[in-house]
C-alpha cells in the first residue's frame, strides 16, 4: 500500500503540473477512493482489485492525454 501511495503522489504531482484542473479533480476522486479503502479497512481481494484498476486507468488516461497534447 505504501508503494501505491508513493507512485500515486508522483503521478498526481506530474498530472497537476502538466494537465490542469480536470486532472486535479480526477486525482481527488481517485485518492478519495483509496482513502475510503484504507479507512474502511477493505483489505480483501475486491478492494485491492478495484484499487489497482483505478490506478491503471489513471495511468492510461494520463498517457493518452500527454500523447494527444504533443501531436
C-alpha positions as CSV (number, residue, x, y, z in Angstrom):
1,X,0.0,0.0,0.0
2,X,2.9,2.3,0.7
3,X,4.3,1.8,-2.8
4,X,0.9,2.6,-4.4
5,X,0.8,5.7,-2.3
6,X,4.2,6.9,-3.3
7,X,3.5,6.2,-7.0
8,X,0.2,8.0,-6.7
9,X,1.9,11.0,-5.2
10,X,4.4,11.2,-8.0
11,X,1.7,10.7,-10.7
12,X,-0.6,13.3,-9.0
13,X,2.2,15.9,-8.9
14,X,3.0,15.2,-12.6
15,X,-0.6,15.5,-13.5
16,X,-1.1,18.7,-11.6
17,X,1.9,20.3,-13.3
18,X,1.1,19.1,-16.9
19,X,-2.6,18.9,-17.3
20,X,-4.6,21.2,-15.1
21,X,-7.9,21.3,-13.3
22,X,-9.6,18.2,-14.8
23,X,-6.8,16.0,-13.6
24,X,-6.8,17.6,-10.2
25,X,-10.5,16.7,-9.8
26,X,-9.9,13.2,-11.2
27,X,-7.0,12.7,-8.8
28,X,-9.1,13.9,-5.8
29,X,-11.7,11.2,-6.7
30,X,-9.0,8.6,-7.1
31,X,-7.3,9.3,-3.8
32,X,-10.6,9.7,-2.1
33,X,-11.4,6.1,-3.1
34,X,-8.0,4.9,-1.8
35,X,-8.6,6.7,1.5
36,X,-12.0,5.1,1.8
37,X,-10.5,1.7,1.3
38,X,-7.9,2.4,4.0
39,X,-10.4,3.9,6.5
40,X,-12.9,1.1,6.0
41,X,-10.1,-1.5,6.2
42,X,-11.1,-3.2,2.9
43,X,-8.0,-5.3,2.6
44,X,-9.9,-8.1,0.8
45,X,-9.3,-9.1,-2.8
46,X,-12.2,-7.0,-4.2
47,X,-10.8,-3.8,-2.6
48,X,-7.3,-4.3,-3.9
49,X,-8.6,-5.2,-7.4
50,X,-10.7,-2.0,-7.5
51,X,-7.7,0.0,-6.3
52,X,-5.3,-1.4,-8.9
53,X,-7.9,-0.9,-11.7
54,X,-8.4,2.7,-10.7
55,X,-4.6,3.2,-10.7
56,X,-4.2,1.6,-14.1
57,X,-7.0,3.7,-15.6
58,X,-5.4,6.9,-14.2
59,X,-2.1,6.0,-15.8
60,X,-3.6,5.1,-19.2
61,X,-5.7,8.3,-19.3
62,X,-2.7,10.4,-18.4
63,X,-0.5,8.8,-21.1
64,X,-3.3,9.3,-23.7
65,X,-3.7,12.9,-22.7
66,X,0.0,13.7,-22.9
67,X,0.4,11.9,-26.3
68,X,-2.6,13.7,-27.7
69,X,-1.3,17.1,-26.4
70,X,2.1,16.6,-28.1
71,X,0.6,15.9,-31.6
